[in-house]
Amino acid sequence: QRLVLFGGNDTQGREQNWTWEWDGGQWQQRFPLVRPPARYRARMVYDAARGVVVLFGGAAQLNQVRYADTWEWNGSTWT
């Protein structure tokens, strides 16, 4: 019952590996011990059958990396 956002840029334009959740009333930043590397332009979708958010791909401008990895958010950690 939450919207999940991952990544973003700080005030200097650097990619971050932030995880945020919106519960319909307020944003809460989450701090899981395991999380994907910082990136932008990743794609995410909710897998209702398994109850996880799936993140794929993205890029990191700083080191010119193009990601082709897949991560899952279960509400408490990334795998």
C-alpha positions in Angstrom: 0.0 0.0 0.0 2.9 2.3 -0.7 4.6 4.0 -3.7 8.3 3.3 -3.8 11.0 5.5 -5.4 14.6 4.6 -5.8 17.6 6.7 -6.7 17.7 10.4 -7.5 20.2 13.2 -7.5 21.5 15.4 -4.6 21.9 19.1 -4.8 25.2 18.8 -6.7 23.7 16.5 -9.3 25.3 13.3 -8.1 23.3 10.0 -8.3 22.1 8.6 -5.0 20.8 5.2 -3.9 18.0 6.5 -1.8 14.8 4.5 -1.1 11.7 6.5 -0.4 8.1 5.4 0.3 4.9 7.4 0.0 2.0 6.1 2.1 -0.6 8.6 0.7 0.1 11.2 3.4 3.8 11.5 3.8 7.2 10.5 2.4 9.5 8.4 4.5 13.1 7.7 3.6 14.1 4.1 4.2 17.7 3.0 5.1 18.1 -0.7 4.1 21.5 -2.2 4.7 21.5 -3.8 1.2 20.6 -1.6 -1.7 21.4 -1.2 -5.4 24.3 1.1 -6.5 23.3 4.8 -7.1 21.7 5.4 -10.5 19.2 7.3 -12.5 16.8 6.3 -15.3 16.1 2.9 -13.8 12.7 1.3 -14.4 10.5 -0.1 -11.6 7.2 -2.1 -11.6 5.2 -3.8 -8.9 4.9 -7.5 -9.1 1.5 -8.2 -7.4 1.8 -11.9 -7.7 5.0 -11.9 -5.5 4.3 -8.7 -3.6 7.7 -7.0 -4.5 8.8 -4.0 -6.5 11.2 -4.9 -9.3 13.9 -2.4 -10.4 15.8 -2.9 -13.6 18.7 -1.0 -15.3 19.6 2.6 -15.2 22.9 4.5 -15.5 25.5 6.3 -13.4 26.8 9.4 -15.0 29.9 9.7 -12.7 31.5 6.5 -13.8 29.7 6.1 -17.2 28.1 2.8 -16.1 25.0 1.4 -17.8 23.3 -1.1 -15.5 21.5 -4.2 -16.8 20.9 -5.6 -13.3 17.6 -6.5 -11.6 16.7 -5.8 -7.9 13.7 -6.5 -5.8 12.3 -4.4 -2.9 10.2 -6.4 -0.4 9.3 -3.5 1.9 12.4 -3.8 4.1 15.4 -4.7 2.0 16.7 -4.9 -1.6 17.9 -8.2 -3.1 
